[in-house]
Amino acid sequence: MTATAPREEQLWSRCAGCASLLYRKRLRRNLDVCPECGAHARLGAPERLRQLVDPASFRPLPDHLPDLDPIGFVDVLPYPYRLTGARAATGLVEAVICGTATIGGQPTALAVMDFRFLGGSLGCAVGELITRAAEQALDDRVPLILVTASGGARMQEGALSLMQMATVSQAIAALREAGLLTVSVLTDPTYGGVAASFATNTDVVLAESGARMGFAGPRVIRQVTGRALPEGFQTADFLLQHGQVDMVVQRRSLRGRLVALLAAARAGRPARPPVPRQEPAPRGGWPAAGADRAAATAQPGGADGPAPERDAWDTVRLARHPGRPTTLDYLDSTFDGFVELHGDRLGGDCPAVVGGLARLDGRHLMVIGHQKGHSTAELVARNFGMASPAGHRKALRLMRLAARLSLPVVTLVDTPGADPGVRAEEQGQAAAIAENILSLTMLPTPVVAVITGEGGSGGALALAVADRVLMLQHAVYSVISPEGCAAILWPDRSAAPQAARALRLTAPDLCRLGVVDEVVPEPAAAAQDDPAETARRLRAALLANLLPLLDVPTATLIRRRRQRFRRFGAARAGIRAGAR
């Protein structure tokens, strides 16, 4: 609903669905649902809470976090200016309100997102606050309800915003392990990194009538595919038809549905002693033990000494070079005895993901990676390394098989992003990525990920929630492509080189941020100029990082993996200094 004029804002609103002029008080009594056409207007987080929780029961969790600009991002405006404007416009500290309350007398923890605040984008502060809400639910042994409204990860925080998908997902995993109910309520709109993580990896997923949800937005899909989209594409009814949500609920019925779910969870939950939750990393800074910190701050160059850092845009072009070694190239040169395994066991075998059993220095393991190609024909046949939901499910099947066989997992990441096509959305792209991220936080076997070329957004993270994350010297890893970032935050795509520099997507940048543990140096020019030497260096780096993990007890391994991603919250002082 939109106001008709500033002076009449409190009296009349015009429905965005049918254009009817509606008396504002009547509309509010109807929960901001048009009485003429049933269109559900977007709600801010405070109003959503008023509609859902019992009167006077909401207790907000502390939301005071340090003001952070982790990568010093500037587009047409510096990032701090955008934050100040969003706070002034909404009266909120961030794009989510978190707290505890009762709903129908049932205690619960809640995190309610607000699209008005920078499009409800998921940044370090939002990830930290939602994670704290999940940890509060674990401490109190109560269910967690997430109400999502977001355009995706916050570009202005670069790869650190991408890490929030894993940080919140592993908090959801802890609740799952404790037998506590998690419910997400999808509201309009829910896209990108939020859709591909905590919005879809809960126990129950409800969609409010009129909500839209997907990994890629309709405009992006139309641009990439050149196709018209089906009627009702990505709407709540579309999601229900394609098996991606449990139910579609009218706003007037939403509170009642939640009451019923909470009551059932309370009745079915056996009494258990409290589960000790993982302590967050120290508030004073980015934690890393001596060896980890040394690796994280080391500069590439190997025996030849430190190498000068390339311009970010030049690095992007190197990472995309068609001659760069692919996963199949590395399986032939770095590993031995590769036996490829196919299929997701649900009717698909995505060519953009390859995986199977292999040996590294005589040790058996599972290797899974994105596969691009060198020629145009190969790239097209492999969908340019952009995995479909079947590809993500195939990868997950192989990861779980590795865990059952007590084999470590190595993943090779080289993708511009997940497949943004219509078919991928119909098959649940967001949920497939979310399930991989969630499962990797719990996988009871060592995992080492290597960014070998492009590490594009959630499609990359679906294979990169690991105990150790390595990155080739001229690879890139980012929340969004430079072209996509430029198209949204700059006047046009010609600002892509500027966006690449602002996103801090190179290996040295990401080491300084702690996103990557070690840079694997490439030969003097680049990997494509000496593939054999690159393979040798990768092999040595994998052995150095994988072998120590093999002796770590499983419980310790998982705890440390979760600590690794938990440290990417906003309550870590000194991020900005470390990002330079």
C-alpha positions in Angstrom: 0.0 0.0 0.0 1.3 3.5 -0.8 0.2 6.8 0.8 -1.7 9.1 -1.5 -0.2 12.3 -0.3 1.9 13.4 2.7 -0.9 15.2 4.5 -3.3 12.3 4.0 -0.8 9.6 5.0 -2.5 8.8 8.3 -6.0 8.8 6.7 -5.8 7.0 3.3 -3.7 4.5 1.5 -3.8 3.2 -2.1 -3.6 -0.5 -2.6 -0.7 -1.6 -4.7 -2.7 -4.6 -5.9 -6.0 -3.2 -7.1 -5.4 0.6 -6.7 -8.4 1.0 -4.3 -8.3 4.0 -2.0 -8.6 2.6 1.5 -9.2 4.3 4.8 -6.0 3.8 6.8 -7.7 2.8 10.1 -9.8 0.2 8.3 -6.7 -1.2 6.6 -4.8 -1.4 9.9 -7.8 -3.2 11.5 -7.5 -5.7 8.6 -3.8 -6.3 9.4 -2.7 -4.3 6.4 -4.5 -6.6 4.0 -6.6 -5.0 1.3 -10.3 -5.8 2.0 -11.0 -5.4 -1.7 -8.4 -7.7 -3.4 -6.6 -9.4 -0.5 -3.2 -8.0 -1.3 -0.9 -8.2 1.7 1.0 -5.0 2.3 4.6 -5.2 3.5 5.0 -4.8 7.3 7.8 -3.3 9.3 9.3 -5.5 12.0 7.6 -3.6 14.9 4.2 -4.0 13.4 4.8 -7.6 12.6 5.7 -8.3 16.2 2.6 -6.5 17.4 0.5 -8.9 15.2 2.2 -12.1 16.2 3.2 -12.0 19.9 1.1 -11.9 23.1 0.6 -8.3 24.4 3.4 -7.0 26.5 5.4 -10.3 26.2 8.2 -9.2 23.9 11.6 -8.7 25.4 14.2 -7.4 22.9 17.6 -8.9 23.0 20.5 -6.3 23.2 21.2 -4.9 19.8 24.0 -2.6 20.6 26.9 -3.5 18.2 29.9 -1.5 17.2 29.4 0.6 14.0 31.4 -1.3 11.4 32.5 -0.7 7.9 34.5 -3.9 7.5 35.9 -3.3 4.0 35.6 0.5 3.7 33.1 0.2 0.9 32.2 3.3 -1.2 29.9 3.4 -4.2 28.2 6.7 -5.0 27.9 7.0 -1.2 30.1 5.7 1.6 28.6 2.8 3.4 28.3 4.6 6.8 26.2 7.2 5.2 23.8 4.6 3.9 23.5 3.1 7.4 22.9 6.5 9.0 20.1 7.2 6.4 18.5 3.8 7.0 18.4 4.3 10.8 16.9 7.8 10.4 14.3 6.5 8.0 13.2 3.5 10.0 14.0 4.2 13.6 15.8 0.8 13.7 19.3 0.0 14.7 19.6 -2.7 12.0 17.5 -4.7 9.5 16.3 -7.2 12.2 14.6 -7.1 15.6 15.4 -10.0 17.9 14.0 -11.0 21.2 11.9 -13.5 23.3 8.1 -13.5 23.7 5.1 -15.8 24.1 2.7 -16.6 21.3 -0.5 -18.1 22.6 1.3 -18.5 25.9 4.1 -20.6 24.4 7.6 -19.2 24.9 9.7 -18.6 21.9 12.7 -16.7 20.5 12.1 -14.5 17.4 14.1 -12.7 14.8 12.0 -10.5 12.5 13.6 -8.8 9.5 12.6 -5.4 8.1 12.9 -4.8 4.4 12.8 -1.0 4.9 16.3 -1.1 6.3 18.6 -1.4 3.3 16.3 -4.0 1.7 16.5 -6.2 4.8 20.1 -7.1 3.6 22.1 -9.7 5.6 25.3 -8.2 6.9 27.6 -8.9 9.8 25.3 -7.2 12.3 22.2 -8.9 11.1 23.9 -12.2 11.1 25.2 -11.6 14.6 21.8 -10.6 16.0 20.0 -13.6 14.4 22.7 -15.9 15.7 22.3 -14.5 19.2 18.5 -15.1 19.0 19.2 -18.7 18.0 21.7 -19.1 20.9 19.1 -17.6 23.3 16.6 -20.2 22.1 19.2 -22.9 22.7 19.9 -21.6 26.2 16.2 -21.3 27.0 15.3 -24.6 25.2 12.5 -22.9 23.3 11.6 -22.8 19.6 13.0 -20.2 17.2 10.8 -18.3 14.8 12.4 -16.4 11.9 10.4 -13.9 9.9 12.3 -13.1 6.7 12.1 -10.1 4.4 15.3 -9.5 2.5 16.9 -8.9 -0.9 19.9 -11.0 0.1 23.4 -10.5 1.4 24.7 -7.0 2.0 27.1 -6.1 -0.8 28.8 -3.3 1.1 30.3 -5.9 3.5 31.7 -8.1 0.7 32.5 -11.8 1.5 31.9 -11.2 5.2 28.2 -10.8 4.5 28.4 -14.1 2.6 29.8 -15.8 5.7 26.7 -14.9 7.6 24.8 -17.5 5.7 27.0 -20.2 7.3 27.1 -18.5 10.7 23.3 -18.4 11.1 22.9 -21.8 9.5 25.2 -23.5 12.0 23.2 -21.8 14.8 20.1 -23.5 13.2 22.0 -26.8 13.1 22.7 -26.5 16.9 18.9 -26.2 17.5 18.2 -29.1 15.2 20.7 -31.3 17.2 19.0 -30.2 20.5 15.6 -31.2 19.2 14.2 -27.7 19.2 11.7 -26.5 16.7 12.7 -23.9 14.1 10.1 -22.2 11.9 10.7 -19.6 9.1 7.9 -17.4 7.9 8.6 -16.2 4.4 7.3 -12.7 3.7 7.6 -10.5 0.6 10.3 -10.4 -0.6 12.9 -13.1 0.5 15.7 -13.6 -1.9 19.4 -14.3 -2.3 21.6 -15.3 0.6 18.7 -15.3 3.1 16.6 -17.5 0.9 19.5 -19.8 0.4 20.2 -20.3 4.1 18.1 -19.8 7.2 14.9 -18.9 5.4 14.7 -22.5 4.0 16.8 -24.7 6.3 14.4 -24.7 9.2 12.1 -27.5 10.3 9.0 -25.8 9.0 8.7 -23.2 6.3 5.6 -21.1 6.1 4.9 -18.6 3.3 2.6 -15.6 3.9 0.1 -15.1 1.2 1.6 -13.0 -1.6 5.2 -13.6 -0.5 7.9 -14.1 -3.2 11.0 -16.2 -2.6 13.9 -17.4 -4.7 17.6 -17.5 -5.0 17.9 -15.2 -8.0 15.4 -12.4 -8.6 13.1 -12.3 -11.6 15.0 -9.4 -13.3 18.3 -11.4 -13.1 16.6 -14.5 -14.4 15.1 -12.7 -17.3 18.4 -11.1 -18.2 20.4 -14.3 -18.0 17.9 -16.6 -19.8 16.2 -14.2 -22.1 12.9 -15.9 -21.3 9.6 -14.7 -20.1 8.8 -16.1 -16.7 5.8 -18.3 -15.9 2.6 -16.7 -14.4 3.0 -16.4 -10.6 6.7 -17.3 -10.7 8.3 -17.5 -7.2 5.1 -16.5 -5.5 3.9 -18.4 -2.4 1.5 -20.5 -4.4 4.3 -21.3 -6.9 6.5 -22.4 -4.0 3.8 -24.6 -2.6 3.1 -26.2 -5.9 6.8 -27.0 -6.3 7.1 -28.5 -2.8 9.3 -25.7 -1.4 7.2 -24.6 1.5 5.0 -26.5 4.0 2.0 -24.2 3.7 0.7 -20.8 2.5 -1.0 -18.8 5.2 -3.2 -15.7 5.1 -1.9 -13.1 7.5 -5.1 -13.3 9.7 -4.3 -17.0 10.2 -0.6 -16.7 10.7 -0.6 -16.3 14.5 -2.9 -19.3 14.9 -0.7 -21.5 12.8 2.3 -20.6 14.9 0.4 -21.2 18.1 -0.5 -24.7 16.9 3.1 -25.5 15.8 4.5 -24.2 19.2 2.0 -26.2 21.1 2.8 -29.4 19.2 6.5 -28.9 19.7 6.1 -28.3 23.4 3.9 -31.4 23.8 6.3 -33.6 21.8 9.6 -32.5 23.4 11.0 -34.8 26.1 12.6 -33.3 29.1 16.3 -33.2 28.5 19.2 -31.5 30.4 20.3 -28.2 28.9 22.7 -28.5 25.9 25.8 -26.4 26.4 26.1 -24.1 23.4 29.3 -23.1 21.7 30.7 -20.0 23.2 31.2 -17.2 20.7 34.6 -16.0 19.9 36.1 -13.4 22.2 34.5 -10.0 21.7 37.8 -8.2 21.5 38.8 -9.2 18.0 39.0 -11.8 15.3 40.3 -14.9 16.9 42.9 -17.1 15.4 45.4 -19.4 17.1 49.1 -18.8 16.3 49.4 -21.1 13.3 46.1 -20.0 11.9 46.8 -16.3 12.2 50.2 -16.8 10.6 48.7 -18.5 7.7 45.9 -16.0 7.4 48.3 -13.1 7.2 50.9 -14.8 5.0 51.4 -13.3 1.6 51.7 -15.5 -1.5 54.9 -15.9 -3.4 56.3 -19.2 -2.1 60.0 -19.7 -2.6 60.2 -16.7 -4.9 59.3 -14.4 -2.0 56.3 -12.2 -1.6 54.5 -11.3 -4.8 53.1 -7.9 -5.5 49.3 -7.7 -5.2 47.5 -7.3 -8.5 44.7 -4.9 -9.2 41.4 -6.5 -8.2 39.8 -6.2 -11.7 42.9 -7.8 -13.3 42.6 -10.6 -10.8 38.9 -11.1 -11.7 39.9 -11.5 -15.4 42.6 -13.9 -14.5 40.2 -16.0 -12.4 37.8 -16.2 -15.4 40.5 -17.1 -17.9 39.3 -20.0 -20.1 42.7 -21.6 -19.9 42.7 -21.8 -16.1 42.9 -25.4 -14.8 39.5 -26.9 -14.0 38.4 -29.4 -11.4 38.8 -32.3 -13.9 42.3 -31.0 -14.7 43.3 -31.0 -11.0 41.7 -34.5 -10.5 44.0 -35.7 -13.2 47.2 -33.9 -12.0 46.9 -33.3 -8.2 45.0 -36.5 -7.2 45.3 -40.2 -8.2 42.8 -42.9 -9.1 39.7 -40.7 -9.5 36.5 -42.7 -9.8 33.6 -40.4 -10.7 30.2 -40.9 -9.0 27.1 -39.5 -10.7 23.6 -38.4 -9.8 21.6 -37.0 -7.0 19.4 -40.1 -6.7 16.3 -37.9 -7.3 16.4 -37.9 -11.1 19.2 -35.5 -11.9 23.0 -35.4 -12.6 24.2 -31.9 -13.0 27.2 -31.6 -15.3 28.4 -28.4 -13.5 29.4 -30.5 -10.4 31.8 -33.5 -10.6 32.8 -35.6 -7.7 34.0 -39.0 -6.6 36.6 -41.1 -4.9 40.3 -40.3 -5.3 43.7 -40.6 -3.5 46.0 -37.9 -2.3 49.5 -39.2 -1.4 48.0 -42.7 -1.0 45.1 -41.5 1.2 41.6 -42.1 0.1 39.2 -39.2 0.1 36.2 -37.7 -1.6 36.7 -34.8 -4.1 33.9 -32.6 -5.2 34.1 -29.5 -7.4 32.6 -27.2 -10.0 33.5 -28.0 -13.6 33.6 -25.2 -16.2 35.6 -26.1 -19.3 38.1 -24.5 -21.7 36.2 -24.3 -25.0 32.9 -22.6 -25.6 31.3 -26.1 -26.2 32.6 -27.4 -22.9 31.5 -24.3 -21.0 28.0 -24.6 -22.5 27.8 -28.3 -21.8 28.9 -27.7 -18.1 26.6 -24.6 -17.8 29.7 -22.5 -17.1 30.1 -24.2 -13.7 26.8 -23.0 -12.4 25.3 -25.8 -10.4 21.6 -26.7 -10.5 19.7 -28.0 -7.4 20.6 -31.5 -8.7 24.3 -30.5 -8.6 24.1 -29.3 -5.0 22.2 -32.4 -4.0 24.7 -34.6 -5.7 27.5 -32.9 -3.8 25.6 -33.4 -0.6 25.1 -37.1 -1.3 28.8 -37.5 -1.8 29.7 -35.6 1.3 27.4 -37.8 3.4 28.8 -40.9 1.7 32.3 -39.7 2.7 31.2 -39.2 6.3 29.8 -42.7 6.4 33.0 -44.1 5.0 35.1 -41.9 7.4 36.8 -40.3 4.4 37.9 -36.6 4.4 36.4 -34.3 1.8 38.2 -31.8 -0.5 36.1 -29.3 -2.5 37.3 -27.3 -5.5 35.3 -24.1 -6.0 35.1 -22.4 -9.4 31.7 -21.0 -10.2 30.3 -17.6 -11.1 27.3 -18.6 -9.0 24.5 -21.0 -8.8 22.3 -21.6 -11.8 19.8 -18.7 -12.0 17.4 -20.3 -14.4 13.7 -20.8 -14.2 14.0 -24.6 -13.9 16.5 -24.2 -11.0 14.0 -22.0 -9.2 11.2 -24.5 -9.8 13.4 -27.3 -8.3 14.3 -25.3 -5.2 17.7 -23.8 -5.7 17.6 -21.7 -2.5 16.7 -24.7 -0.4 19.3 -26.9 -2.0 22.1 -24.4 -1.2 20.7 -23.9 2.3 20.8 -27.7 3.0 24.4 -28.0 1.8 25.5 -25.1 4.1 23.6 -26.6 7.0 24.9 -30.1 6.5 28.5 -29.0 6.1 28.4 -27.4 9.6 27.6 -30.8 11.0 29.5 -33.1 8.7 31.6 -35.5 10.9 34.6 -35.7 8.7 37.4 -33.2 7.8 36.6 -30.8 5.0 39.1 -28.6 3.1 37.8 -26.2 0.5 39.9 -24.5 -2.2 38.8 -21.5 -4.2 40.5 -22.3 -7.5 39.0 -19.7 -9.8 35.7 -17.8 -9.3 34.0 -18.1 -5.9 30.6 -16.7 -6.7 28.2 -16.0 -3.8 26.0 -18.8 -2.3 26.8 -21.2 -5.1 30.4 -21.1 -3.9 29.6 -21.2 -0.2 27.5 -24.4 -0.8 30.9 -26.2 -1.2 33.0 -24.0 1.1 31.8 -24.4 4.7 35.0 -26.1 5.7 37.6 -26.6 8.4 40.2 -25.0 6.2 39.6 -22.7 3.3 42.4 -22.2 0.8 42.5 -19.9 -2.2 44.7 -19.8 -5.2 46.6 -16.6 -5.6 44.6 -15.3 -8.6 41.2 -16.6 -7.6 38.4 -14.4 -6.4 35.6 -15.0 -3.8 32.7 -12.5 -3.4 29.1 -12.0 -2.3 28.3 -10.8 -5.8 30.0 -10.3 -9.2 31.6 -6.9 -9.8 29.2 -6.4 -12.7 26.2 -7.2 -10.6 27.4 -4.9 -7.8 28.0 -2.1 -10.2 24.6 -2.5 -11.8 22.9 -2.1 -8.4 25.1 0.5 -6.6 26.6 2.5 -9.5 24.9 4.2 -12.4 25.9 1.4 -14.8 27.9 -1.8 -15.3 30.9 0.2 -16.6 31.9 0.7 -12.9 32.7 -3.1 -12.5 36.4 -2.5 -12.1 35.7 0.0 -9.3 33.2 -2.4 -7.7 35.8 -5.2 -7.8 38.2 -3.1 -5.8 35.5 -2.1 -3.3 34.4 -5.7 -2.7 37.8 -6.8 -1.4 37.5 -10.1 -3.3 41.1 -11.1 -3.9 43.0 -13.7 -1.9 45.2 -11.2 0.0 42.1 -9.2 1.0 40.3 -12.2 2.2 43.2 -13.5 4.2 43.3 -10.2 6.0 39.6 -10.5 6.7 40.1 -14.1 8.0 37.7 -15.5 5.4 40.5 -17.5 3.8 43.1 -19.4 5.9 45.9 -19.7 3.3 46.8 -18.5 -0.2 48.3 -21.0 -2.5 50.9 -19.2 -4.7 50.6 -19.6 -8.4 53.5 -19.6 -10.9 55.0 -16.3 -11.9 52.3 -15.4 -14.5 49.2 -17.4 -13.5 47.9 -21.0 -13.1 47.1 -21.4 -16.8 50.7 -20.7 -17.8 52.1 -23.6 -15.8 49.3 -26.0 -14.8 51.7 -28.7 -13.7 53.5 -26.4 -11.2 50.1 -25.1 -10.0 49.0 -28.7 -9.4 52.2 -29.5 -7.5 51.7 -26.4 -5.2 48.0 -27.3 -4.7 48.9 -30.8 -3.8 51.5 -29.6 -1.2 49.0 -27.1 0.3 46.3 -29.7 0.6 48.5 -32.2 2.4 49.8 -29.5 4.8 46.2 -28.5 5.7 44.5 -31.9 5.5 46.8 -34.2 7.4 46.6 -32.4 10.8 42.8 -32.6 10.6 42.8 -36.4 10.3 43.9 -36.7 14.0 41.3 -34.3 15.4 38.4 -36.0 17.3 35.1 -35.6 15.5 33.4 -33.5 18.2 36.4 -31.2 18.3 36.5 -30.9 14.5 32.9 -29.8 14.3 33.2 -27.4 17.2 36.3 -25.7 15.7 34.5 -25.5 12.3 31.6 -23.8 13.9 33.9 -21.4 15.8 35.6 -20.6 12.5 32.4 -19.3 11.1 31.0 -17.9 14.4 33.8 -15.4 14.5 32.4 -13.6 11.4 29.8 -11.7 13.5 29.6 -8.0 13.9 30.6 -8.0 17.6 34.3 -8.4 16.7 36.2 -5.2 17.3 38.9 -4.1 14.9 37.4 -5.5 11.7 37.9 -2.4 9.8 41.5 -2.1 10.7 42.0 -5.8 9.6 40.3 -5.2 6.3 42.9 -2.8 4.9 
